[in-house]
Structures are given as C-alpha cells and as structure tokens.
Amino acid sequence: MKVDRRMKSVGPRGPKAWRVPTVAVIALVIAMAGCGNCLTVTTVNIGQKTSLERQLIGDFEPLTEEEMLAASVRSQGGVGAGSLDDLRQRAISARQRQLFNRDDVQELLGQACLGETSAARLAARKCGAQSAADVAARVARLVSEENQDRDAIIEWAIAIDPVLTPADRAQVVAVYARLLQEQLQTGHWYESSEKGWTQK
C-alpha cells in the first residue's frame, strides 16, 4: 500500500489546524466589537504637568511686548478683580518681586532662618542670626511677600489652564511644593509630610 506523501505533510499544521485559530480570532474580534464599553483607554497628558511645573517655577516663554507693557502699567479701574488680565498682571508682578528677593531668600535659607513647608509656603525658622532685629524684620517681610507671590502665581496657573479648576488647588500646591523642595541646596530645611522638618 502506497502512502501519499502530500497527506503526511499536511498533518496537524494543515488547512484544518489553521481554521480553528482563525475562527477563534474572528469570533473574538466580533465579540469585542459588540462590546463598546469593555475596553477603556485612559490617556495621560504628561505635557500638561510639565507646562504647569514650568509656570509655577517661573520658567516661562520670553514675555511678549504686550505682557511687558502690562507689567509696566498699573491696572486702572477697567480690570475687574479676579479677571484673567488682573491675575496675569499679579503673576507677572509676583514673579518680578520673587526675582528681586531671591538672593535674600537664598541667604536666609542657607542660615536656616527660612524653610520650605509641604504646603509650598516659605516659613520662618529659629536661627542664630534671627537675634538681630534687622534679620528678624527681613525674615518677616520675605515670608509675607514670598507667600503672597506664590498665591498669585498659583491662582494664575489655575486660571489659564484649560483643565484645572479652583477645586484642583491642593494638587497644584503639592506640585509647587515638590518643585520648590527640589531646588533647595544642601543644608536647607524643608517640611516633609512623612518626616516633618528635614535638612536636605
């Protein structure tokens, strides 16, 4: 009896074997097509957070001519409190004052007279240099001004972001606090939610 060699070669990998996986794949595709809510795709916009971080920390695009004029002219009656123009003006003024005060803040952070809280606030700390009346007055002024400036920048960042709302303020503050703490130099004090006050 002669065996047909072509039949031997077909074996389990032949046309019948291919039919089962193909039918299973087609059935799976049809089942998934009929199930519109079975798969959920969540997109994460990493660029948004990076943009927010850049706004909070002051790494802006160069100011346009309009923004430069807005920064140099005091708002007069036409702009309502809380309007976008008013918030932008306050944020620009706040950033200018932060840059002006930066050297003093860094000096007092280095002397341990100031520290960064976990709520993105600059806080006064007891230090040896604070015994001098002029240092104590400077610390109080810087804490007040810096925290006002941070509030203005946070409000502006929330207002111009198409996704954020005032309800997201706590999350924005947490991002800002992390960014501020990352910029601290060795020896500066910061408040950690887990460890309390810690020296970097």
C-alpha positions in Angstrom: 0.0 0.0 0.0 1.3 3.3 -1.1 1.1 6.4 1.2 0.6 9.7 -0.4 3.4 11.9 0.8 1.3 15.1 0.4 -1.2 13.9 3.0 1.6 13.2 5.5 2.9 16.8 5.1 -0.5 18.3 5.8 -0.7 16.7 9.3 -1.8 18.9 12.3 -0.4 22.1 10.7 -2.5 21.7 7.6 -5.6 23.7 6.5 -7.9 22.3 9.3 -5.5 23.4 12.0 -5.5 27.0 10.6 -9.3 27.1 10.6 -9.6 26.8 14.4 -7.4 29.8 15.3 -8.7 31.9 12.5 -12.3 31.2 13.6 -11.4 31.9 17.2 -9.7 35.3 16.3 -12.7 36.3 14.2 -15.1 35.4 17.0 -13.1 37.4 19.5 -13.0 40.5 17.2 -16.7 40.3 16.6 -17.4 39.9 20.4 -15.2 42.9 21.2 -16.7 45.0 18.5 -20.2 44.4 20.0 -18.8 45.4 23.5 -18.3 49.1 23.2 -17.5 49.7 26.9 -15.4 46.6 27.5 -12.1 48.3 26.9 -11.3 51.7 28.5 -8.3 53.7 27.3 -7.0 56.3 29.7 -4.7 58.9 28.3 -2.3 60.8 30.5 -1.1 64.2 29.2 2.4 64.4 30.6 2.9 67.7 28.7 0.2 69.4 30.8 2.0 68.7 34.1 5.3 69.8 32.6 3.7 73.0 31.4 2.2 73.6 34.9 5.5 73.0 36.6 7.2 75.4 34.2 4.6 78.1 35.0 4.8 77.6 38.8 8.6 77.7 38.9 8.9 80.7 36.6 10.4 79.1 33.5 8.1 81.0 31.1 8.5 81.7 27.5 10.0 85.1 26.9 7.5 87.9 27.6 5.6 89.3 24.6 5.6 93.0 24.1 2.0 93.1 25.3 3.0 91.3 28.6 5.9 93.7 29.1 3.6 96.7 28.7 1.1 95.1 31.1 3.8 94.5 33.6 4.9 98.2 33.5 1.5 99.8 33.6 -0.6 99.6 36.8 -4.1 98.3 36.2 -6.6 101.1 36.2 -10.3 100.7 37.0 -11.2 98.7 33.8 -9.9 95.4 35.0 -12.2 93.6 37.5 -10.8 91.7 40.5 -10.2 88.1 39.5 -10.3 88.7 35.8 -7.7 86.9 33.7 -5.9 90.2 32.9 -5.7 91.1 36.6 -4.4 87.6 37.5 -1.8 87.8 34.8 -0.7 91.2 36.0 -0.5 90.0 39.6 1.5 86.9 38.5 4.0 89.0 36.5 4.5 91.4 39.4 4.8 88.5 41.8 7.5 86.8 39.7 9.4 90.1 39.4 9.3 90.5 43.2 10.4 86.9 43.6 13.4 87.5 41.4 14.2 90.7 43.3 14.1 88.9 46.7 15.7 85.7 45.5 19.2 86.4 46.9 17.9 87.3 50.3 15.7 84.2 50.4 18.7 82.0 49.4 20.9 83.6 52.1 18.3 83.1 54.8 17.6 79.5 53.7 21.4 78.9 54.0 21.4 80.3 57.5 18.4 78.1 58.4 16.2 81.1 59.2 13.8 80.1 56.5 12.4 76.7 55.3 10.0 75.3 52.7 6.8 73.8 54.0 4.9 70.9 52.4 2.2 73.4 51.5 4.5 75.4 49.2 4.9 78.2 51.8 8.1 79.9 52.9 8.3 79.6 56.7 10.4 81.4 59.3 12.6 79.1 61.5 14.5 79.9 64.6 18.1 80.5 63.8 21.1 82.2 65.5 21.1 85.2 63.1 17.5 86.0 64.0 18.5 87.5 67.2 19.4 90.7 65.3 16.4 92.9 64.9 17.1 93.7 61.3 17.3 90.0 60.4 14.0 89.2 62.1 12.3 92.1 60.3 13.8 90.9 57.0 12.6 87.3 57.6 9.1 88.5 58.4 9.0 90.7 55.2 10.3 88.0 53.0 7.9 85.3 54.3 4.9 87.7 53.8 5.9 88.8 50.3 7.0 85.4 49.0 3.9 83.7 50.2 1.7 86.4 48.6 3.7 86.0 45.4 3.2 82.2 45.4 -0.5 82.6 45.9 -0.7 84.9 42.9 1.2 82.5 40.7 -0.9 79.5 41.8 -4.1 81.4 41.1 -2.8 82.5 37.7 -1.7 79.0 36.8 -5.1 77.5 37.6 -6.9 80.3 35.7 -5.1 79.9 32.4 -5.1 76.1 32.4 -8.0 74.7 30.4 -8.3 71.6 32.6 -7.7 72.9 36.1 -10.3 74.4 38.4 -10.1 76.0 41.8 -11.0 72.6 43.2 -7.6 71.4 42.0 -5.7 73.9 44.1 -4.4 71.4 46.6 -2.9 69.3 43.8 -1.3 72.4 42.2 0.1 73.3 45.6 1.6 69.8 46.1 3.3 70.1 42.7 4.6 73.5 43.5 5.9 72.3 46.9 7.8 69.4 45.3 9.4 71.7 42.7 10.5 74.2 45.4 12.0 71.5 47.5 13.8 70.0 44.6 15.5 73.4 44.1 16.8 73.6 47.6 20.5 73.3 48.2 22.3 71.0 50.6 21.7 72.2 54.2 18.4 74.0 53.5 15.4 73.0 55.6 12.1 71.7 54.3 9.0 70.1 55.7 8.3 66.5 54.6 4.8 65.1 55.0 6.4 61.8 56.3 9.4 63.1 58.4 8.5 66.6 59.4 11.3 69.2 59.2 14.3 67.7 57.4 17.6 69.2 56.3 18.5 68.5 52.7 
